[in-house]
Amino acid sequence: MARGFDSKSVEEQQSMALAEKAKKPKETLSPEQQAAKRERANLELQKKKLQGDLASATNERHKAMIEAALKDVEGKLASSS
């Protein structure tokens, strides 16, 4: 069976991704740095979720609650920088 254009493109993308990984030196983080990085990633995910919830909220009380939670998460993100 002949290989199609799509499979060649996928193969090329995979080889480019591997080449990019090989270029970047692997950084070693202390356990404290790893924990801080995980915490920051979790806060960023919470922020995205809250933004989505806020966009779809219809009740004013619910919006206020989400806005307060979003403000708290943004404050934690700012202090972790």
N, C-alpha and C positions, 0 to 999 in steps of 0.2 A: 504494500500500500504506500502511496506517495504521502510525504509529509506536507501538510498544508501550511499556508502563510502564518496562520495563528499559532501553530505549535512552534514555529521558528521564532516568532516574536516572544513567546513565553520563555523559550530556552535562552534567548538573548537577554531578557530581563533578569532571569535567574543568574546567569553568569555575571552580569553587571553588578547585581546585588552582592554576590560573593566577592567580587573584586573590591567593592567599596568596604566590605567588612575587613578584608585583608589589609587595606590601607590604614585603617584606624587602629592605633595602639590600644590594647585592652587596658583599661584603667582598673587599678585595684583600690577598692574602697574599704575603709575600716568598718567594723560592724555598726558603729554609730552613724557613719556617713550613709551606709546602706539603709538603715532604719529611717534616717531623715529623708532620703530619696523616695523610699516607699510611702512615707507619710505625705510628702508633697504630691506624689502621684495620686494618692487616695483623695487628697483635698481637691485636686484639679478635677477628678472624676465626680466628686460630690458637687462641685460648682457647676459642671456641665449639666448634671441631672437636675439640680435645682433651677437652673435657667430654663430648661425644658419644661419642668413642672410649672414654673411661673408663667411661661408663655401659654400654657393650656389651662391655667386656673381661671375659674369664672367667679367664685365666691370671694368677696372682698376680704373677709377674715382669713380665708385660706391664703390669699395673695400676701397679706400682711405677715402671716406666719412664715411663708416661704421667703419673703424679702428679708425677714430678720435672720433666718437661717443662712441665707446667702451672704448677708453682711458679716455674719460670724465667720463663715468659711473664708471670705475674702480677707478678713482681718488676720486669720491664722496664716493664710498664704503670705500676706505682707510681712508678718513677723518672722516667718521661716526663711525669708530671703536673705 
